């Protein structure tokens, strides 16, 4: 597990946690008024202890957290164990729980043809109107992901998602903002409505014409 601090000259620090089948490079142009802490090498099982160790070594007492897709559940696990370390929380493309049956189907597809499934999955992360975002992704990152995302890494994430679930009681007293693309095909907008019914006190922002990666190539979208 390896974290890296990207110092943007701000006082505050935010940890960015990517979703399944992605890594920190998906945050290439994200705009937040914070320094960024990113997992350069992501290990779900070691995330909590390694992040705490990183914060201590860098004398960082408080952080905000940005969890995207699967990264939301990783963030929740950290928040539940170290709530005193967390300031603000941003969750993007949130779902209460992923169905075990669907996860097993994804494993079968990956076994048959990993790259073919990943191509389909990555394509579905974009809405029909996100041509610019999709073009950038396919020309700058997708081939790199095909090479980097081996089956063991992908299966580790899927096995983690089988038991992952949104724990609303952890978030009740915290400063939480949910951001969701209105055209998200991976996690349809109805999933956010379910979350809102359980956590009405949180802030909710919907992004027009956006799919599963609403922050990609949208400058300042998160300062809305």
ZAMIGU-395046 format. One record per residue (C-alpha): residue number from 0; x, y, z. Coordinates in Angstrom, 3 decimals. Layout:
! residues N
<pt k="NUM" x="X" y="Y" z="Z"/>
...
***
This chain:
! residues 224
<pt k="0" x="0.000" y="0.000" z="0.000"/>
<pt k="1" x="1.422" y="3.373" z="-0.992"/>
<pt k="2" x="-0.032" y="6.849" z="-0.508"/>
<pt k="3" x="1.236" y="10.074" z="-2.023"/>
<pt k="4" x="0.547" y="13.659" z="-1.004"/>
<pt k="5" x="-0.004" y="16.092" z="-3.877"/>
<pt k="6" x="0.568" y="19.508" z="-2.331"/>
<pt k="7" x="-1.586" y="22.115" z="-4.082"/>
<pt k="8" x="-0.720" y="24.848" z="-1.598"/>
<pt k="9" x="-3.846" y="24.548" z="0.549"/>
<pt k="10" x="-4.241" y="24.139" z="4.286"/>
<pt k="11" x="-6.684" y="21.219" z="4.090"/>
<pt k="12" x="-6.074" y="17.675" z="2.848"/>
<pt k="13" x="-8.505" y="15.298" z="1.163"/>
<pt k="14" x="-8.087" y="11.588" z="0.514"/>
<pt k="15" x="-9.309" y="10.475" z="-2.935"/>
<pt k="16" x="-10.392" y="6.831" z="-3.171"/>
<pt k="17" x="-11.118" y="5.376" z="-6.648"/>
<pt k="18" x="-13.774" y="2.906" z="-7.721"/>
<pt k="19" x="-13.535" y="-0.681" z="-8.916"/>
<pt k="20" x="-11.302" y="-1.294" z="-11.980"/>
<pt k="21" x="-9.806" y="2.201" z="-11.682"/>
<pt k="22" x="-6.870" y="3.755" z="-9.863"/>
<pt k="23" x="-5.784" y="7.227" z="-8.778"/>
<pt k="24" x="-5.122" y="8.367" z="-12.366"/>
<pt k="25" x="-8.863" y="8.834" z="-12.904"/>
<pt k="26" x="-8.556" y="11.941" z="-10.673"/>
<pt k="27" x="-6.110" y="13.600" z="-13.098"/>
<pt k="28" x="-7.891" y="16.962" z="-13.361"/>
<pt k="29" x="-10.102" y="17.071" z="-10.308"/>
<pt k="30" x="-10.467" y="20.534" z="-8.777"/>
<pt k="31" x="-10.856" y="20.866" z="-5.019"/>
<pt k="32" x="-9.607" y="23.489" z="-2.597"/>
<pt k="33" x="-7.382" y="20.961" z="-0.862"/>
<pt k="34" x="-4.156" y="19.064" z="-1.123"/>
<pt k="35" x="-4.711" y="15.523" z="-2.416"/>
<pt k="36" x="-3.766" y="12.271" z="-0.739"/>
<pt k="37" x="-4.072" y="9.356" z="-3.163"/>
<pt k="38" x="-3.456" y="5.601" z="-2.904"/>
<pt k="39" x="-0.855" y="5.025" z="-5.623"/>
<pt k="40" x="-1.029" y="1.304" z="-4.905"/>
<pt k="41" x="-4.439" y="0.328" z="-3.509"/>
<pt k="42" x="-4.820" y="-2.547" z="-1.076"/>
<pt k="43" x="-8.311" y="-2.750" z="0.379"/>
<pt k="44" x="-7.312" y="-4.956" z="3.301"/>
<pt k="45" x="-4.458" y="-2.675" z="4.392"/>
<pt k="46" x="-6.114" y="0.659" z="3.610"/>
<pt k="47" x="-7.020" y="1.773" z="7.137"/>
<pt k="48" x="-3.774" y="0.992" z="8.909"/>
<pt k="49" x="-1.632" y="2.284" z="6.049"/>
<pt k="50" x="-3.555" y="5.554" z="5.790"/>
<pt k="51" x="-3.301" y="6.144" z="9.539"/>
<pt k="52" x="0.423" y="5.437" z="9.353"/>
<pt k="53" x="0.774" y="7.884" z="6.435"/>
<pt k="54" x="-1.100" y="10.618" z="8.313"/>
<pt k="55" x="1.075" y="10.186" z="11.393"/>
<pt k="56" x="4.312" y="10.294" z="9.403"/>
<pt k="57" x="3.179" y="13.487" z="7.670"/>
<pt k="58" x="1.789" y="15.132" z="10.829"/>
<pt k="59" x="-1.734" y="15.356" z="9.382"/>
<pt k="60" x="-4.364" y="15.353" z="12.114"/>
<pt k="61" x="-7.546" y="15.843" z="10.097"/>
<pt k="62" x="-8.659" y="14.925" z="6.572"/>
<pt k="63" x="-11.658" y="15.136" z="4.315"/>
<pt k="64" x="-12.568" y="12.070" z="2.278"/>
<pt k="65" x="-13.685" y="11.721" z="-1.341"/>
<pt k="66" x="-15.023" y="8.245" z="-2.051"/>
<pt k="67" x="-16.149" y="7.302" z="-5.535"/>
<pt k="68" x="-18.202" y="4.153" z="-6.280"/>
<pt k="69" x="-16.426" y="1.222" z="-4.544"/>
<pt k="70" x="-14.233" y="3.812" z="-2.835"/>
<pt k="71" x="-17.274" y="4.894" z="-0.815"/>
<pt k="72" x="-17.320" y="1.608" z="1.078"/>
<pt k="73" x="-13.569" y="1.766" z="1.699"/>
<pt k="74" x="-14.068" y="5.281" z="3.012"/>
<pt k="75" x="-16.949" y="4.202" z="5.250"/>
<pt k="76" x="-14.815" y="1.509" z="6.827"/>
<pt k="77" x="-12.129" y="4.072" z="7.651"/>
<pt k="78" x="-14.682" y="6.594" z="8.947"/>
<pt k="79" x="-16.256" y="3.982" z="11.236"/>
<pt k="80" x="-12.875" y="3.251" z="12.857"/>
<pt k="81" x="-11.385" y="6.757" z="12.920"/>
<pt k="82" x="-14.272" y="9.274" z="12.968"/>
<pt k="83" x="-12.136" y="11.768" z="14.882"/>
<pt k="84" x="-9.802" y="12.021" z="11.874"/>
<pt k="85" x="-12.509" y="12.963" z="9.375"/>
<pt k="86" x="-13.829" y="16.427" z="8.553"/>
<pt k="87" x="-15.942" y="16.668" z="5.367"/>
<pt k="88" x="-17.096" y="13.743" z="3.237"/>
<pt k="89" x="-17.884" y="13.648" z="-0.489"/>
<pt k="90" x="-19.433" y="10.488" z="-1.925"/>
<pt k="91" x="-19.820" y="10.195" z="-5.704"/>
<pt k="92" x="-21.957" y="7.624" z="-7.547"/>
<pt k="93" x="-23.201" y="5.968" z="-4.381"/>
<pt k="94" x="-25.139" y="2.724" z="-4.050"/>
<pt k="95" x="-26.424" y="1.179" z="-0.849"/>
<pt k="96" x="-25.300" y="-2.347" z="-1.742"/>
<pt k="97" x="-24.205" y="-4.381" z="-4.763"/>
<pt k="98" x="-26.047" y="-7.628" z="-5.442"/>
<pt k="99" x="-24.025" y="-10.832" z="-5.013"/>
<pt k="100" x="-25.638" y="-12.483" z="-8.056"/>
<pt k="101" x="-24.545" y="-9.649" z="-10.348"/>
<pt k="102" x="-21.030" y="-9.703" z="-8.925"/>
<pt k="103" x="-20.725" y="-13.416" z="-9.670"/>
<pt k="104" x="-21.843" y="-12.779" z="-13.243"/>
<pt k="105" x="-19.134" y="-10.157" z="-13.632"/>
<pt k="106" x="-16.544" y="-12.672" z="-12.441"/>
<pt k="107" x="-17.696" y="-15.124" z="-15.127"/>
<pt k="108" x="-17.411" y="-12.458" z="-17.818"/>
<pt k="109" x="-13.925" y="-11.544" z="-16.648"/>
<pt k="110" x="-12.779" y="-15.162" z="-16.714"/>
<pt k="111" x="-13.970" y="-15.527" z="-20.294"/>
<pt k="112" x="-12.499" y="-12.295" z="-21.649"/>
<pt k="113" x="-11.185" y="-9.681" z="-19.238"/>
<pt k="114" x="-10.486" y="-6.928" z="-21.749"/>
<pt k="115" x="-13.807" y="-7.330" z="-23.528"/>
<pt k="116" x="-15.724" y="-6.972" z="-20.274"/>
<pt k="117" x="-13.633" y="-4.011" z="-19.121"/>
<pt k="118" x="-14.193" y="-2.269" z="-22.450"/>
<pt k="119" x="-17.949" y="-2.683" z="-22.022"/>
<pt k="120" x="-17.822" y="-1.567" z="-18.398"/>
<pt k="121" x="-15.710" y="1.515" z="-19.079"/>
<pt k="122" x="-17.923" y="2.504" z="-22.012"/>
<pt k="123" x="-21.026" y="2.293" z="-19.825"/>
<pt k="124" x="-19.443" y="4.677" z="-17.328"/>
<pt k="125" x="-20.185" y="7.530" z="-19.750"/>
<pt k="126" x="-23.493" y="9.019" z="-20.830"/>
<pt k="127" x="-24.345" y="9.545" z="-24.495"/>
<pt k="128" x="-23.524" y="13.237" z="-24.162"/>
<pt k="129" x="-20.111" y="12.674" z="-22.602"/>
<pt k="130" x="-18.300" y="12.180" z="-25.890"/>
<pt k="131" x="-15.426" y="14.434" z="-24.908"/>
<pt k="132" x="-14.914" y="12.603" z="-21.603"/>
<pt k="133" x="-15.100" y="9.177" z="-23.229"/>
<pt k="134" x="-12.687" y="10.199" z="-25.991"/>
<pt k="135" x="-10.178" y="11.445" z="-23.420"/>
<pt k="136" x="-10.479" y="8.293" z="-21.329"/>
<pt k="137" x="-10.105" y="5.886" z="-24.247"/>
<pt k="138" x="-7.097" y="7.736" z="-25.642"/>
<pt k="139" x="-5.256" y="8.374" z="-22.377"/>
<pt k="140" x="-6.085" y="5.749" z="-19.766"/>
<pt k="141" x="-8.027" y="2.742" z="-21.046"/>
<pt k="142" x="-5.101" y="0.821" z="-22.564"/>
<pt k="143" x="-3.105" y="1.416" z="-19.399"/>
<pt k="144" x="-5.974" y="-0.038" z="-17.360"/>
<pt k="145" x="-6.227" y="-3.099" z="-19.608"/>
<pt k="146" x="-2.595" y="-3.849" z="-18.797"/>
<pt k="147" x="-2.699" y="-2.958" z="-15.113"/>
<pt k="148" x="-5.998" y="-4.497" z="-14.011"/>
<pt k="149" x="-5.207" y="-8.180" z="-13.635"/>
<pt k="150" x="-7.804" y="-10.708" z="-12.538"/>
<pt k="151" x="-6.511" y="-11.005" z="-8.975"/>
<pt k="152" x="-6.862" y="-7.245" z="-8.415"/>
<pt k="153" x="-10.301" y="-7.125" z="-10.040"/>
<pt k="154" x="-11.535" y="-10.147" z="-8.079"/>
<pt k="155" x="-10.255" y="-8.659" z="-4.823"/>
<pt k="156" x="-12.485" y="-5.657" z="-5.396"/>
<pt k="157" x="-15.497" y="-7.767" z="-6.347"/>
<pt k="158" x="-15.086" y="-10.018" z="-3.309"/>
<pt k="159" x="-14.967" y="-6.913" z="-1.147"/>
<pt k="160" x="-18.165" y="-5.550" z="-2.719"/>
<pt k="161" x="-20.086" y="-8.757" z="-1.934"/>
<pt k="162" x="-20.120" y="-7.821" z="1.758"/>
<pt k="163" x="-19.996" y="-4.031" z="1.446"/>
<pt k="164" x="-23.057" y="-2.041" z="2.487"/>
<pt k="165" x="-23.859" y="1.605" z="3.203"/>
<pt k="166" x="-24.006" y="2.104" z="6.977"/>
<pt k="167" x="-26.160" y="5.177" z="7.456"/>
<pt k="168" x="-25.730" y="5.411" z="11.227"/>
<pt k="169" x="-22.027" y="6.170" z="10.743"/>
<pt k="170" x="-22.896" y="9.250" z="8.675"/>
<pt k="171" x="-25.768" y="10.689" z="10.728"/>
<pt k="172" x="-23.747" y="13.352" z="12.542"/>
<pt k="173" x="-21.178" y="14.041" z="9.811"/>
<pt k="174" x="-20.859" y="16.619" z="7.017"/>
<pt k="175" x="-21.715" y="14.514" z="3.953"/>
<pt k="176" x="-22.239" y="15.560" z="0.341"/>
<pt k="177" x="-23.507" y="13.124" z="-2.303"/>
<pt k="178" x="-22.837" y="13.831" z="-5.991"/>
<pt k="179" x="-24.451" y="11.766" z="-8.733"/>
<pt k="180" x="-24.685" y="11.859" z="-12.508"/>
<pt k="181" x="-28.264" y="11.950" z="-13.745"/>
<pt k="182" x="-27.412" y="9.556" z="-16.601"/>
<pt k="183" x="-25.427" y="7.044" z="-14.544"/>
<pt k="184" x="-25.960" y="3.577" z="-16.055"/>
<pt k="185" x="-23.750" y="1.734" z="-13.565"/>
<pt k="186" x="-25.578" y="3.130" z="-10.539"/>
<pt k="187" x="-28.915" y="4.602" z="-11.722"/>
<pt k="188" x="-30.245" y="7.721" z="-10.039"/>
<pt k="189" x="-32.886" y="5.679" z="-8.228"/>
<pt k="190" x="-30.141" y="4.310" z="-5.980"/>
<pt k="191" x="-29.430" y="7.809" z="-4.702"/>
<pt k="192" x="-33.116" y="8.329" z="-3.962"/>
<pt k="193" x="-33.012" y="5.249" z="-1.695"/>
<pt k="194" x="-30.012" y="6.682" z="0.128"/>
<pt k="195" x="-31.690" y="10.060" z="0.554"/>
<pt k="196" x="-34.690" y="8.411" z="2.211"/>
<pt k="197" x="-32.327" y="7.007" z="4.849"/>
<pt k="198" x="-30.073" y="10.047" z="5.136"/>
<pt k="199" x="-32.224" y="13.128" z="4.406"/>
<pt k="200" x="-29.932" y="15.503" z="6.314"/>
<pt k="201" x="-27.051" y="15.072" z="3.837"/>
<pt k="202" x="-26.462" y="17.374" z="0.844"/>
<pt k="203" x="-27.332" y="16.046" z="-2.620"/>
<pt k="204" x="-26.074" y="17.357" z="-5.966"/>
<pt k="205" x="-27.170" y="15.989" z="-9.346"/>
<pt k="206" x="-25.060" y="16.587" z="-12.452"/>
<pt k="207" x="-26.894" y="16.983" z="-15.770"/>
<pt k="208" x="-25.812" y="14.748" z="-18.674"/>
<pt k="209" x="-23.238" y="12.954" z="-16.485"/>
<pt k="210" x="-22.677" y="9.236" z="-16.136"/>
<pt k="211" x="-20.781" y="7.207" z="-13.530"/>
<pt k="212" x="-17.721" y="9.520" z="-13.494"/>
<pt k="213" x="-19.360" y="12.958" z="-13.133"/>
<pt k="214" x="-16.117" y="14.632" z="-12.047"/>
<pt k="215" x="-14.090" y="13.662" z="-15.133"/>
<pt k="216" x="-13.111" y="16.687" z="-17.254"/>
<pt k="217" x="-15.604" y="18.902" z="-15.424"/>
<pt k="218" x="-13.597" y="21.626" z="-13.754"/>
<pt k="219" x="-14.829" y="22.951" z="-10.405"/>
<pt k="220" x="-17.828" y="20.609" z="-10.462"/>
<pt k="221" x="-17.239" y="19.657" z="-6.837"/>
<pt k="222" x="-17.211" y="23.219" z="-5.568"/>
<pt k="223" x="-20.888" y="23.534" z="-6.552"/>
***
